[in-house]
Every structure is written in C-alpha cells, then in structure tokens.
C-alpha cells in the first residue's frame, strides 16, 4: 500500500484498482490472488473508516487461507487477522480487535519458527 500512496494515489483510485483486480482474479478463478487483493482492499477501507465493508472482504479471504498449510498461506492469514483486528478496533470492538491481533501475532511467530 505504501508503494501506491508514495505516488499520491487517492484512496478512491486504490479502491477502484483493487476492485478491478479482485474481479479479474475471480474471473480467472485465481482464488489466492483474489483473497490477497481483498486484504489490500480491506486495509484501504479501514483507513477510510469503512470497517463493516472491510470485515466483509476479510471474511471471504479468511476462508481461503484457513485451509492452506504452507507458510505463505499462514502469513496471508496472519495479515488477514491483523486487518480484521484493526477493522474491529475501528468499529469500537476493542476486545474482538485484540483477539484478532493476537491470532495474527501467534501465526506470524509460528511461521518464523518453522523457518528456523
């Protein structure tokens, strides 16, 4: 996301871009790619204060990555959980947000341990 913001893309432009990427990935039946773009889109939506929309996108992504066992899937799931945590915090659900952030941290630690 930082890459796009560095070039002064607006949030509206980014939402449009990621919506198109998600739709293209859906048409191409690229489930993992679609889910990764949904996480990026959800990050933007949280920044815009649209936590409910972000949570909807993330629930779909979470389902995709929960069934994976590779480190890449687990790291994507950790990213999904972190963004879910931020979305819930944005809505004022601090406890639920903290639960997701802790899940993200544990998954990230688990993948780091498997690299050693």
C-alpha positions as CSV (number, residue, x, y, z in Angstrom):
1,X,0.0,0.0,0.0
2,X,2.8,2.3,0.8
3,X,4.0,2.0,-2.8
4,X,0.8,3.4,-4.2
5,X,0.5,6.1,-1.6
6,X,4.0,7.2,-2.2
7,X,2.9,8.1,-5.8
8,X,-0.1,10.0,-4.3
9,X,-2.8,7.7,-5.4
10,X,-6.0,8.6,-3.7
11,X,-7.9,6.0,-1.6
12,X,-10.7,6.2,-4.2
13,X,-8.3,5.3,-7.0
14,X,-6.9,2.4,-5.0
15,X,-10.4,1.1,-4.1
16,X,-11.2,1.1,-7.8
17,X,-8.0,-0.5,-8.8
18,X,-8.3,-3.3,-6.2
19,X,-12.0,-3.9,-7.1
20,X,-10.9,-4.5,-10.7
21,X,-8.1,-6.8,-9.6
22,X,-10.5,-8.8,-7.4
23,X,-13.0,-9.1,-10.3
24,X,-10.2,-10.1,-12.7
25,X,-8.9,-12.8,-10.3
26,X,-12.4,-14.0,-9.7
27,X,-13.0,-14.4,-13.5
28,X,-9.6,-16.2,-13.8
29,X,-10.5,-18.5,-10.9
30,X,-7.4,-17.3,-9.1
31,X,-8.7,-17.7,-5.5
32,X,-5.5,-16.9,-3.7
33,X,-4.8,-13.8,-5.7
34,X,-8.4,-12.6,-5.2
35,X,-8.1,-13.2,-1.5
36,X,-4.8,-11.3,-1.3
37,X,-6.3,-8.3,-3.2
38,X,-9.2,-8.4,-0.8
39,X,-6.9,-8.0,2.2
40,X,-5.3,-4.9,0.5
41,X,-8.7,-3.5,-0.3
42,X,-9.8,-4.1,3.3
43,X,-6.7,-2.1,4.6
44,X,-7.8,0.8,2.5
45,X,-11.4,0.5,3.7
46,X,-10.3,0.5,7.3
47,X,-8.3,3.7,6.6
48,X,-11.5,5.3,5.2
49,X,-13.5,4.3,8.3
50,X,-15.5,1.7,6.4
51,X,-14.9,-1.1,8.9
52,X,-18.1,-3.1,8.0
53,X,-17.1,-3.3,4.3
54,X,-13.6,-4.3,5.3
55,X,-14.8,-7.1,7.5
56,X,-17.0,-8.5,4.7
57,X,-14.0,-8.6,2.4
58,X,-11.8,-10.2,5.0
59,X,-14.3,-12.9,6.0
60,X,-14.0,-14.2,2.4
61,X,-10.2,-14.1,2.4
62,X,-10.0,-15.7,5.8
63,X,-11.9,-18.7,4.5
64,X,-9.5,-19.1,1.6
65,X,-6.3,-19.0,3.7
66,X,-7.6,-21.0,6.6
67,X,-7.5,-24.2,4.6
68,X,-3.8,-23.7,3.5
69,X,-0.9,-25.1,5.3
70,X,2.1,-23.5,3.6
71,X,3.9,-20.7,5.2
72,X,2.7,-18.3,2.5
73,X,-1.0,-19.2,3.4
74,X,-0.3,-18.8,7.1
75,X,1.3,-15.4,6.6
76,X,-1.6,-14.2,4.4
77,X,-4.0,-15.4,7.1
78,X,-1.9,-13.5,9.7
79,X,-2.2,-10.4,7.6
80,X,-6.0,-11.0,7.3
81,X,-6.3,-11.4,11.1
82,X,-4.3,-8.2,11.7
83,X,-6.5,-6.2,9.3
84,X,-9.6,-7.8,10.9
85,X,-8.3,-6.7,14.3
86,X,-7.9,-3.1,13.0
87,X,-11.3,-3.1,11.5
88,X,-12.9,-4.3,14.7
89,X,-11.0,-1.7,16.7
90,X,-12.2,1.0,14.2
91,X,-15.8,-0.1,15.0
92,X,-15.1,0.2,18.7
93,X,-15.0,-3.6,19.3
94,X,-11.7,-3.4,21.2
95,X,-11.8,-6.9,22.7
96,X,-12.6,-8.6,19.4
97,X,-9.9,-6.5,17.7
98,X,-7.4,-7.5,20.2
99,X,-8.3,-11.2,19.8
100,X,-7.6,-11.0,16.1
101,X,-4.4,-9.1,16.6
102,X,-3.2,-11.8,19.0
103,X,-4.1,-14.5,16.5
104,X,-2.1,-12.7,13.8
105,X,0.9,-12.4,16.2
106,X,0.8,-16.2,17.0
107,X,0.5,-17.2,13.4
108,X,3.4,-14.9,12.4
109,X,5.5,-16.4,15.3
110,X,4.6,-19.9,14.2
111,X,5.8,-19.3,10.6
112,X,9.0,-17.7,11.9
113,X,9.7,-20.8,14.0
114,X,9.2,-23.1,11.0
115,X,11.8,-21.2,9.1
116,X,14.5,-22.0,11.7
